[in-house]
Amino acid sequence: DAGVIQSPRHEVTEMGQEVTLRCKPISGHDYLFWYRQTMMRGLELLIYFNNNVPIDDSGMPEDRFSAKMPNASFSTLKIQPSEPRDSAVYFCASSFPSGGFADTQYFGPGTRLTVL
Amino acid sequence: GENVEQHPSTLSVQEGDSAVIKCTYSDSASNYFPWYKQELGKGPQLIIDIRSNVGEKKDQRIAVTLNKTAKHFSLHITETQPEDSAVYFCAASLNSGYSTLTFGKGTMLLVSP
């Protein structure tokens, strides 16, 4: 398996622009997570899906952030409008919990976002 | 909610030495504790995990210990090698229904040849 795939790997944009990050989870995994990583705050969970349905979006920082999962093999995280403080590395992860409990999360390589 | 504290934030050792990273958690109901390794430019990868019914688990040069009474768990790396240099994250999770992971802030380990 190719693992979790994220695109783009790097994104540089100007403040106010819309940014869309993409993720393809591992085939067969039914949980998908979006994280943000910064030096100051570490790894923060933004939102997660189960069977394409958003379960908990309490980590989404503002209404400028939105996420969708239209099917089992694709998810997007959108920021509109983007701000310099959104600059971070965004990770997508997927898992297939055994017995319904927390299990290994497989992370993608991340998207490094820079908002000028 | 769960809070995970991780120490130290940076750790420098000589090749061949042992390295220990410690984490504490706040929710006594947590009972799944994984450790992730993140190399530069990559996403975190699971290296070892432990569940609360076990006090210690080993995998070659790495081991994890868990003290549920004190609510702390530790990662031990023996005979460190330069390729062990990375950022290590601990995490904790509840084992009731599906629960997300709460991560520590990470420890940057540098192993000098």
Interface residues (C-beta under 8 A of the other chain):
Chain A: V4 Y31 F33 G42 L43 L45 Y48 N50 I55 D56 F91 A93 P97 G100 F101 A102 T104 Q105 Y106 F107 G108 P109 G110
Chain B: Y32 P34 Y36 G41 K42 G43 P44 Q45 L46 D49 F89 S93 L94 N95 G97 Y98 S99 T100 L101 F103 G104 K105 G106
